[in-house]
Amino acid sequence: MARKTFTKEEIKQIVVDENVEFIRVTFTDVLGAIKNVEVPTSQLDKVLDNNLMFDGSSIEGFVRINESDMYLYPDLSTFMIFPWETDGHGGKVARLIADIYTSDREPFAGDPRHALRSVLADAREAGFTAFNVGTEPEFFLFKLDENGNPTTELNDKGGYFDLAPLDMGENVRREIVLTLEKMGFEIEAAHHEVAEGQHEVDFKYASALEAADNIQTFKLVVKTIARKNGYYATFMPKPVAGINGSGMHTNMSLFTKDGNSFVDTSDEMGLSKTAYNFLGGILEHATAFTALANPTVNSYKRLTPGFEAPVYVAWSASNRSPMVRVPASRGNSTRLELRSVDPTANPYTALAAILASGLDGIKRELEPLASVDKNIYLMDEVEREKAGITDLPDTLLAAVRELAADDVVRSAIGEHIADKFIEAKKIEYTSYRQFVSEWETDSYLENY
């Protein structure tokens, strides 16, 4: 979907014509959480003139209390009216996504959206006009209890592409799709996923910044419509043991003024040198950007053998066990699919890190190892080592250590974000280590 660039005057007129009463000015913190400042439309001029301030010291990973005053600069192309009704009155609520500026009116180094903008500028300097991204975020639907709190009971027992009555989320998915379409999304598919209670809605690719905005909007819509229908939607990667977790497969391609730079019809696989070098960069920096692509303790419960999620650094055109797959489509649809990312990722920093990794591969002309066309899960350690296949980090702490040691990925997200993210994730992992799980008591209590 191509976003319209609104003028201030157009937005003001739409607000009047559509009876919009409130404006949500949203942004994303370092850890990927969506935040917002909601103002009545009487304050619209202040918003559109970049004069809306907030306390940055209250936001995870932003600034200290003595540096707290920050400005929200709305991106006018992100103006959108939420299609659901507000409670208690007939007025509508609209949304603008903002970039964050300091009190000195400088772009804030801790703004994830700014980090992605910076790497996209690097791509333009390298001659690329667009980094197109299409994601496939998966989610689970859980039932609510009588008090409206989430339970651990899944909403159905359906499987891949099942229909009602096995797929009890069909009507919820339809409402999600219709809501997204009203908001300008172009929906390509929606279906039940492999696991019980698991669902997927695929929307059309977009340029990277718009794609990241879309992911955040999508999460908000899914959770809102699920709750409206008596369910709780979660993007937690592995909410239930023993079944598939939720990923966010990320399809990507680089364009120049001449078209898709990943295309070369003379190559056996139809891939250009640029594509191979980009792939080489992805494989080179995979262990470092994993912390951003899979940023929770729970992410690594999904990245285990046997549940379709990748656990090895490898690529292939013909099977789905490696981390990177080359889908069959060619021409302008030629792309790479990174299968390790999960939907808890902050889309701005994750895409910044992935793009920077690929650009580093192009700059250094990195050649990927040979395509792995057999099921890696069936290969033993000796076979994997002979093929040059390495492991992805198996814990959040291991991934954070890899991130800390990789200058390319750290530079992509900026030192401010890198330092705050690493600090927060070390604290998260320490908290996790202090928790004694039911598995541990079941396994050890009576045996030692």
C-alpha positions as semicolon CSV with decimal commas, in nm:
position;residue;x (nm);y (nm);z (nm)
1;M;0,000;0,000;0,000
2;A;0,143;0,337;-0,099
3;R;0,092;0,593;0,172
4;K;-0,053;0,930;0,085
5;T;0,146;1,228;0,203
6;F;-0,110;1,454;0,368
7;T;-0,069;1,828;0,414
8;K;-0,154;1,995;0,745
9;E;-0,458;2,155;0,585
10;E;-0,585;1,820;0,452
11;I;-0,556;1,661;0,796
12;K;-0,741;1,950;0,958
13;Q;-1,024;1,918;0,706
14;I;-1,051;1,540;0,747
15;V;-1,068;1,582;1,124
16;V;-1,367;1,815;1,083
17;D;-1,539;1,611;0,811
18;E;-1,502;1,278;0,995
19;N;-1,587;1,408;1,344
20;V;-1,248;1,310;1,489
21;E;-1,233;1,405;1,857
22;F;-0,893;1,275;1,964
23;I;-0,550;1,230;1,806
24;R;-0,317;0,954;1,925
25;V;0,044;1,050;1,857
26;T;0,232;0,721;1,880
27;F;0,597;0,621;1,895
28;T;0,800;0,313;1,983
29;D;1,043;0,273;2,272
30;V;1,382;0,098;2,260
31;L;1,230;-0,241;2,344
32;G;0,958;-0,217;2,078
33;A;0,659;-0,121;2,295
34;I;0,410;0,119;2,133
35;K;0,357;0,438;2,334
36;N;0,119;0,725;2,271
37;V;0,016;1,070;2,378
38;E;-0,355;1,129;2,319
39;V;-0,473;1,486;2,273
40;P;-0,810;1,640;2,186
41;T;-0,839;1,786;1,838
42;S;-0,842;2,133;1,993
43;Q;-0,464;2,077;2,024
44;L;-0,423;1,967;1,661
45;D;-0,228;2,279;1,557
46;K;0,028;2,214;1,832
47;V;0,068;1,854;1,708
48;L;0,103;1,949;1,341
49;D;0,351;2,228;1,421
50;N;0,583;1,983;1,602
51;N;0,523;2,146;1,940
52;L;0,379;1,851;2,131
53;M;0,614;1,764;2,420
54;F;0,639;1,461;2,651
55;D;0,852;1,338;2,938
56;G;1,123;1,120;2,786
57;S;1,257;1,011;3,126
58;S;0,944;0,801;3,178
59;I;1,006;0,588;2,866
60;E;1,220;0,271;2,868
61;G;1,570;0,340;2,737
62;F;1,521;0,708;2,656
63;V;1,683;0,977;2,878
64;R;1,758;1,076;3,237
65;I;1,518;1,293;3,434
66;N;1,729;1,606;3,386
67;E;1,700;1,566;3,006
68;S;1,333;1,475;3,002
69;D;1,166;1,730;2,772
70;M;1,129;1,586;2,421
71;Y;0,927;1,675;2,111
72;L;0,707;1,454;1,895
73;Y;0,733;1,531;1,522
74;P;0,441;1,355;1,350
75;D;0,496;1,191;1,011
76;L;0,195;1,328;0,824
77;S;0,191;1,029;0,585
78;T;0,093;0,808;0,882
79;F;-0,237;0,988;0,952
80;M;-0,510;0,728;0,989
81;I;-0,855;0,710;1,149
82;F;-0,923;0,403;1,361
83;P;-1,234;0,233;1,218
84;W;-1,365;0,098;1,547
85;E;-1,607;0,291;1,762
86;T;-1,500;0,471;2,076
87;D;-1,674;0,399;2,404
88;G;-1,942;0,634;2,529
89;H;-1,956;0,884;2,243
90;G;-1,970;0,901;1,867
91;G;-1,645;1,084;1,800
92;K;-1,359;0,910;1,621
93;V;-0,992;0,868;1,711
94;A;-0,710;0,923;1,459
95;R;-0,345;0,825;1,471
96;L;-0,014;0,984;1,374
97;I;0,322;0,811;1,414
98;A;0,591;1,047;1,534
99;D;0,967;1,080;1,522
100;I;1,129;1,191;1,847
101;Y;1,338;1,506;1,880
102;T;1,535;1,647;2,171
103;S;1,462;1,976;2,343
104;D;1,725;2,125;2,109
105;R;1,516;2,015;1,808
106;E;1,767;1,749;1,704
107;P;1,671;1,390;1,604
108;F;1,690;1,176;1,920
109;A;1,956;0,903;1,904
110;G;1,735;0,671;2,111
111;D;1,444;0,680;1,865
112;P;1,421;0,338;1,689
113;R;1,251;0,500;1,390
114;H;1,547;0,737;1,355
115;A;1,786;0,438;1,359
116;L;1,605;0,280;1,065
117;R;1,597;0,611;0,878
118;S;1,975;0,640;0,920
119;V;2,049;0,296;0,772
120;L;1,808;0,364;0,485
121;A;2,010;0,680;0,416
122;D;2,323;0,462;0,401
123;A;2,147;0,239;0,148
124;R;2,061;0,541;-0,067
125;E;2,424;0,653;-0,056
126;A;2,517;0,305;-0,182
127;G;2,285;0,354;-0,480
128;F;1,971;0,175;-0,360
129;T;1,639;0,355;-0,389
130;A;1,429;0,118;-0,177
131;F;1,453;-0,166;0,074
132;N;1,124;-0,351;0,034
133;V;1,003;-0,566;0,321
134;G;0,712;-0,807;0,356
135;T;0,651;-0,977;0,689
136;E;0,435;-1,270;0,801
137;P;0,360;-1,214;1,170
138;E;0,190;-1,503;1,353
139;F;-0,010;-1,484;1,674
140;F;-0,213;-1,699;1,914
141;L;-0,568;-1,644;2,038
142;F;-0,643;-1,736;2,400
143;K;-0,976;-1,731;2,578
144;L;-1,055;-1,470;2,844
145;D;-1,191;-1,555;3,189
146;E;-1,508;-1,409;3,338
147;N;-1,310;-1,105;3,456
148;G;-1,168;-1,037;3,111
149;N;-0,818;-1,162;3,195
150;P;-0,623;-1,388;2,956
151;T;-0,624;-1,761;3,030
152;T;-0,391;-2,030;2,899
153;E;-0,679;-2,198;2,712
154;L;-0,643;-2,178;2,334
155;N;-0,941;-2,073;2,126
156;D;-0,947;-2,385;1,902
157;K;-0,784;-2,714;1,808
158;G;-0,737;-2,631;1,441
159;G;-0,426;-2,686;1,228
160;Y;-0,269;-2,549;0,912
161;F;-0,535;-2,407;0,676
162;D;-0,818;-2,571;0,873
163;L;-1,174;-2,439;0,846
164;A;-1,453;-2,401;1,100
165;P;-1,556;-2,573;1,321
166;L;-1,193;-2,673;1,391
167;D;-1,082;-2,314;1,327
168;M;-1,284;-2,116;1,582
169;G;-1,089;-1,799;1,509
170;E;-1,219;-1,766;1,154
171;N;-1,462;-1,484;1,230
172;V;-1,204;-1,297;1,437
173;R;-0,952;-1,319;1,152
174;R;-1,214;-1,193;0,907
175;E;-1,287;-0,891;1,125
176;I;-0,913;-0,824;1,160
177;V;-0,877;-0,837;0,781
178;L;-1,175;-0,608;0,720
179;T;-1,049;-0,360;0,980
180;L;-0,701;-0,355;0,828
181;E;-0,846;-0,300;0,480
182;K;-1,046;-0,003;0,608
183;M;-0,714;0,135;0,736
184;G;-0,552;0,101;0,393
185;F;-0,374;-0,234;0,424
186;E;-0,371;-0,464;0,122
187;I;-0,429;-0,813;0,264
188;E;-0,285;-1,100;0,062
189;A;-0,391;-1,399;0,276
190;A;-0,528;-1,497;0,616
191;H;-0,535;-1,849;0,756
192;H;-0,504;-2,078;1,053
193;E;-0,143;-2,172;1,123
194;V;0,010;-2,510;1,216
195;A;-0,040;-2,492;1,592
196;E;-0,369;-2,498;1,779
197;G;-0,500;-2,145;1,830
198;Q;-0,236;-1,998;1,598
199;H;-0,317;-1,758;1,315
200;E;-0,152;-1,555;1,040
201;V;-0,259;-1,254;0,833
202;D;-0,026;-1,157;0,547
203;F;-0,025;-0,803;0,415
204;K;0,150;-0,658;0,112
205;Y;0,515;-0,560;0,127
206;A;0,619;-0,196;0,162
207;S;0,931;0,013;0,187
208;A;1,113;-0,059;0,513
209;L;0,999;0,238;0,722
210;E;0,638;0,193;0,616
211;A;0,668;-0,183;0,674
212;A;0,787;-0,124;1,031
213;D;0,501;0,122;1,092
214;N;0,261;-0,138;0,950
215;I;0,384;-0,408;1,187
216;Q;0,318;-0,187;1,489
217;T;-0,026;-0,090;1,356
218;F;-0,105;-0,455;1,279
219;K;-0,026;-0,561;1,637
220;L;-0,256;-0,292;1,774
221;V;-0,541;-0,393;1,542
222;V;-0,506;-0,767;1,616
223;K;-0,512;-0,713;1,992
224;T;-0,804;-0,468;1,972
225;I;-1,026;-0,689;1,754
226;A;-0,941;-1,004;1,950
227;R;-1,039;-0,837;2,277
228;K;-1,360;-0,707;2,116
229;N;-1,450;-1,070;2,034
230;G;-1,371;-1,210;2,377
231;Y;-1,018;-1,336;2,306
232;Y;-0,667;-1,230;2,394
233;A;-0,414;-1,210;2,109
234;T;-0,049;-1,260;2,193
235;F;0,262;-1,230;1,979
236;M;0,466;-1,417;2,241
237;P;0,693;-1,649;2,038
238;K;0,632;-1,971;2,235
239;P;0,328;-1,940;2,463
240;V;0,262;-2,317;2,469
241;A;0,524;-2,590;2,503
242;G;0,524;-2,880;2,258
243;I;0,369;-2,700;1,960
244;N;0,502;-2,457;1,698
245;G;0,583;-2,106;1,808
246;S;0,506;-1,776;1,633
247;G;0,755;-1,630;1,388
248;M;0,759;-1,323;1,170
249;H;0,922;-1,438;0,847
250;T;1,076;-1,134;0,682
251;N;1,096;-1,113;0,302
252;M;1,327;-0,848;0,163
253;S;1,473;-0,706;-0,157
254;L;1,683;-0,405;-0,256
255;F;1,586;-0,186;-0,550
256;T;1,775;0,066;-0,760
257;K;1,635;0,305;-1,020
258;D;1,668;0,015;-1,266
259;G;1,456;-0,228;-1,062
260;N;1,515;-0,523;-0,829
261;S;1,890;-0,546;-0,770
262;F;1,861;-0,909;-0,655
263;V;1,774;-1,027;-1,010
264;D;2,016;-1,183;-1,259
265;T;1,852;-1,407;-1,520
266;S;2,190;-1,544;-1,629
267;D;2,251;-1,698;-1,285
268;E;2,145;-2,059;-1,226
269;M;1,929;-1,950;-0,932
270;G;1,832;-1,618;-1,087
271;L;2,018;-1,423;-0,819
272;S;2,255;-1,132;-0,876
273;K;2,596;-1,075;-0,720
274;T;2,428;-0,809;-0,505
275;A;2,182;-1,069;-0,374
276;Y;2,458;-1,317;-0,293
277;N;2,668;-1,050;-0,121
278;F;2,365;-0,923;0,075
279;L;2,299;-1,283;0,179
280;G;2,665;-1,319;0,276
281;G;2,628;-1,018;0,507
282;I;2,312;-1,160;0,662
283;L;2,489;-1,488;0,741
284;E;2,800;-1,306;0,867
285;H;2,608;-1,095;1,121
286;A;2,321;-1,334;1,201
287;T;2,433;-1,421;1,552
288;A;2,461;-1,049;1,638
289;F;2,126;-0,929;1,505
290;T;1,950;-1,228;1,662
291;A;1,927;-1,034;1,989
292;L;1,717;-0,773;1,804
293;A;1,521;-1,019;1,591
294;N;1,450;-1,244;1,890
295;P;1,463;-1,012;2,190
296;T;1,299;-1,208;2,474
297;V;1,392;-1,503;2,692
298;N;1,092;-1,683;2,545
299;S;1,219;-1,626;2,187
300;Y;1,475;-1,903;2,239
301;K;1,207;-2,155;2,338
302;R;1,086;-2,116;1,978
303;L;1,434;-2,146;1,823
304;T;1,468;-2,517;1,900
305;P;1,478;-2,818;1,663
306;G;1,154;-2,993;1,569
307;F;0,912;-2,701;1,540
308;E;0,999;-2,552;1,197
309;A;1,189;-2,254;1,342
310;P;1,552;-2,222;1,228
311;V;1,836;-2,290;1,471
312;Y;2,130;-2,288;1,228
313;V;2,301;-2,016;1,022
314;A;2,251;-2,142;0,666
315;W;2,049;-2,076;0,351
316;S;1,867;-2,269;0,082
317;A;1,640;-2,233;-0,216
318;S;1,471;-2,569;-0,174
319;N;1,394;-2,635;0,192
320;R;1,266;-2,451;0,496
321;S;1,504;-2,572;0,767
322;P;1,778;-2,306;0,712
323;M;1,762;-1,955;0,851
324;V;1,735;-1,792;0,505
325;R;1,524;-1,924;0,219
326;V;1,503;-1,802;-0,142
327;P;1,134;-1,819;-0,242
328;A;1,057;-1,950;-0,591
329;S;0,921;-1,622;-0,732
330;R;1,153;-1,436;-0,968
331;G;1,155;-1,106;-1,157
332;N;1,057;-0,813;-0,936
333;S;0,943;-1,065;-0,673
334;T;1,295;-1,206;-0,629
335;R;1,371;-1,183;-0,259
336;L;1,533;-1,340;0,045
337;E;1,322;-1,471;0,332
338;L;1,474;-1,451;0,680
339;R;1,287;-1,708;0,890
340;S;1,438;-1,654;1,234
341;V;1,268;-1,324;1,326
342;D;0,978;-1,337;1,574
343;P;0,699;-1,083;1,633
344;T;0,837;-0,955;1,965
345;A;1,111;-0,782;1,763
346;N;1,116;-0,404;1,755
347;P;1,062;-0,376;1,378
348;Y;1,261;-0,053;1,343
349;T;1,582;-0,172;1,508
350;A;1,554;-0,527;1,370
351;L;1,517;-0,404;1,011
352;A;1,795;-0,150;1,062
353;A;2,029;-0,425;1,180
354;I;1,931;-0,666;0,902
355;L;1,972;-0,402;0,630
356;A;2,308;-0,288;0,770
357;S;2,426;-0,650;0,773
358;G;2,329;-0,696;0,409
359;L;2,489;-0,366;0,307
360;D;2,810;-0,470;0,484
361;G;2,804;-0,791;0,279
362;I;2,767;-0,589;-0,042
363;K;3,044;-0,348;0,058
364;R;3,285;-0,630;0,146
365;E;3,164;-0,858;-0,137
366;L;3,098;-1,142;0,108
367;E;3,018;-1,473;-0,059
368;P;2,776;-1,704;0,123
369;L;2,862;-2,066;0,180
370;A;2,696;-2,318;-0,050
371;S;2,320;-2,362;-0,037
372;V;2,213;-2,639;0,203
373;D;1,947;-2,839;0,023
374;K;1,893;-3,122;0,271
375;N;1,708;-3,112;0,601
376;I;1,960;-2,965;0,847
377;Y;1,771;-3,114;1,140
378;L;1,866;-3,460;1,009
379;M;2,237;-3,374;0,974
380;D;2,474;-3,465;1,256
381;E;2,727;-3,223;1,404
382;V;3,011;-3,348;1,181
383;E;2,801;-3,297;0,865
384;R;2,702;-2,949;0,974
385;E;3,059;-2,853;1,054
386;K;3,179;-2,983;0,716
387;A;2,912;-2,769;0,543
388;G;3,017;-2,460;0,742
389;I;2,684;-2,446;0,926
390;T;2,701;-2,270;1,263
391;D;2,442;-2,237;1,539
392;L;2,224;-1,941;1,621
393;P;2,251;-1,827;1,986
394;D;2,044;-2,054;2,208
395;T;1,975;-1,806;2,489
396;L;1,901;-1,436;2,512
397;L;2,225;-1,380;2,704
398;A;2,433;-1,550;2,433
399;A;2,263;-1,336;2,168
400;V;2,321;-1,014;2,363
401;R;2,691;-1,098;2,394
402;E;2,711;-1,146;2,017
403;L;2,539;-0,810;1,964
404;A;2,780;-0,636;2,199
405;A;3,077;-0,765;1,998
406;D;2,952;-0,671;1,649
407;D;3,041;-0,315;1,544
408;V;2,830;-0,324;1,226
409;V;2,507;-0,413;1,405
410;R;2,576;-0,184;1,700
411;S;2,644;0,103;1,462
412;A;2,320;0,031;1,274
413;I;2,106;0,094;1,582
414;G;2,339;0,353;1,737
415;E;2,533;0,340;2,061
416;H;2,250;0,490;2,266
417;I;2,001;0,221;2,168
418;A;2,263;-0,056;2,177
419;D;2,374;0,031;2,531
420;K;2,020;0,071;2,665
421;F;1,899;-0,247;2,493
422;I;2,191;-0,458;2,615
423;E;2,154;-0,328;2,970
424;A;1,779;-0,401;2,974
425;K;1,822;-0,750;2,831
426;K;2,092;-0,845;3,080
427;I;1,857;-0,741;3,360
428;E;1,577;-0,944;3,197
429;Y;1,796;-1,253;3,173
430;T;1,915;-1,216;3,533
431;S;1,551;-1,200;3,646
432;Y;1,478;-1,515;3,443
433;R;1,772;-1,700;3,599
434;Q;1,636;-1,625;3,947
435;F;1,305;-1,795;3,869
436;V;1,264;-2,166;3,948
437;S;1,038;-2,332;3,692
438;E;0,795;-2,618;3,731
439;W;1,017;-2,828;3,501
440;E;1,306;-2,791;3,747
441;T;1,104;-2,896;4,049
442;D;0,955;-3,190;3,855
443;S;1,299;-3,302;3,735
444;Y;1,516;-3,241;4,042
445;L;1,319;-3,206;4,363
446;E;1,278;-3,576;4,435
447;N;1,601;-3,690;4,268
448;Y;1,852;-3,486;4,467
